[in-house]
Amino acid sequence: MMPLCFRYNFLWLLIGAMFLLSWSGCDFVYRILQKEGAEEKELIGESRSYDEANPKVVEVQKLLALYGYKLGRPDGKLGPYTREAIEDFQRDNKLKSSRFVDKATWEKLNMFSESGLVINGDVNIEVVQQALKNAGFNPGKIDGQYGPRSQEAVKKFQKAMGLKPDGRIGFKTLKELQDFIPGEDVE
């Protein structure tokens, strides 16, 4: 049998912990109960259906659409189609399928930003043209315009890389093009 003072100390400890949790807010509890959701909130902020569009969510949606995932029009809200596209993207990239934009998902979504192939959720055509030229496929003048000559160079590049030669610049094409972007010169 426990001594009476131990039971009272435990009770006060429990009350103190409950007070601390209520005082520190729901975020602390949320981080414990839903790690991925808490990471998502840190990375992209709040997104509620009645709020204004969240620009970070728009960026996520644009990237998912660019990579070929169907989710409708980017509206800045994390609705069911966006959640489904996130889950599909995670599964296709061998990430934990949580339907939340956690750190690993965010990094994978933005993997082409560092090389300059994607800027603000859009393909940087000028960098694509330079990568095509470096790979030996002539896109014409490097002007940032995705005209017929650039599209034909993309198709030839895709065919040479064993991809579907459709002229669309999606995830697989960007992944292959990344190898042909010159690195920074080290002096």
N, C-alpha and C positions, 0 to 999 in steps of 0.2 A: 504494500500500500504506500502511495506517495505521501510525503509530508504535506501538510496543509499549506505551508509557506511556498513550497514549490508550485503547487497548483495556482496560487494567487499570482506568483511571479510570471508563470506561463500565461495566465489570463491577461495580465498587464502587457506582456510582450506582444500577445496577439492583438490586443486593442491598439497598441502603439503602431504595429505594422499596418493595421487597417487604416489608421489615421494617416500614416505616412503615404500609403498608396492613394488615398483620396486627396491628400494635399498635393502630391506630385502630379496628379492628373491621370487621365486615362492612357496617355501615351506610354507610360511606364508599363502598365498592365498589358497594353496592346503589343509592346515589344516582346513581352514574355509569351503571350498567347499566339501571336501571329507575326513571326519574324519577317517573312517575305512582305507582308502588308506594311509593316513598319519601315522596312527598307524602301519600298515603293514610295511611301509618303515622304521619306527623306530625299529621295532622288527627284521625284516629279511633283511633289506637293499633293494637296487635296484635289479631289475630283468628284464632285457631286452632280447629279443629273440636273439640278435646278440652278447651279452656279453658271457663271460665264465659262467660256471655253478655257481650258488650261493649256497654255502654249507648249508646255513639256509633253502633255498628252498628244497634242497635235503633231509634235515632232515624232513621237513614238508611232503614231498612226501613219504618218507619211513614210517613215522608214519601213514599216510592215507592208504597206501598199507597194512601195518601191521594190521590195523583195518578193513580191508576188502573192501576198496574203490578202484574202478578201475580207473587208471589214466595213465597206460602205464609205461614205464621205467623211474625211477627217473633221470631227466636230469638237475635239478637245474634251470628250467625255469618255470615261471607261465603261462603256456599255457591254452587253453580252457578246456582240460581234468582235469587239476589240479584245475582250478577254479570251475568246476562242482563238483569235489570230495569235495572241501572245502565247497561248498554250501550244498551238501548232508550231510556232517558231521555236519555242523551247524544245519541243520533242524533236524537230528536224535538226537542231543543233546540239543534241545530246546534253541538254541542260535539264535541271530539275523542273518538271512540269507543275508549276504552281498557279499559273494564270496571273501572277503578279510580276511587275517589272522590278525584279531584285537586282542586285549589283552585277551578277554574272550576265543576266539578260541585257541590262543596260549597256555593258561593255561590248557584248556580241552585236547588239543592234548598231552600235556606233563604231564598229571595227574599221569602217572605211573612211571615217572622218579624219583620223590621224594622217592618213596618206593623202588626203585632199580629194579623193574620189567622190565623196559625198559631203555637201555643205548644207546645213539646215534642213536635212531630210530630202535634198534634191541632188541628183547626179551632177557633178561638175564636169560638163562636157569637154572643157578645155583640157583637163587632166586626163580624161578618157582618150581624147585625141592624141595626146602626147604618149600615153601608154601604148596605144595602137601603133603609132609610128615607131616606138622603141621595139615593139614586137615584130616589126617588119610588115605591117599592114598600113597602107597609105590612106589616111582619112581625109586627104586634101589639106587645105589651109587650116592651121590650128587657130581657130577663131571663136571657139565656144558655141558654135552653131551646129545642131544635129541635123545636117542636111543629108541628101541622098548618098553622097560620097562617104560620109562618116558612117551612115547606116550600113552601107555595103561592106565597109572595112570591118564593122562589128560582126556582121554575118560571117565573113570569111574567118575572122578570129575565132568566133564561136565554133565553127565547123572544125577548124584546126585543133581546138581544145577538146573536141568530143562533146560539145554542148549542142543543144537544139539551135540551129542557125535562124533565129526569128528576128534578129535585129533589136530586140528589147534588152535593155541593160538592167538586169536584175542581180540578185545575190550571187549566183554562180558565175556570171560574167564578171562582176566586180571582183570576185575572189581570184579569178584567173588574171585579170588585168593588173591586180595589185603587184604581181611579180615583175611587171614591166615599168614600174614607176621608179625612176632613179632615186637612190638614197642620197642623203646629204653627204657632200664631200668632206672627208676627214683630212685635216692638214696636220 
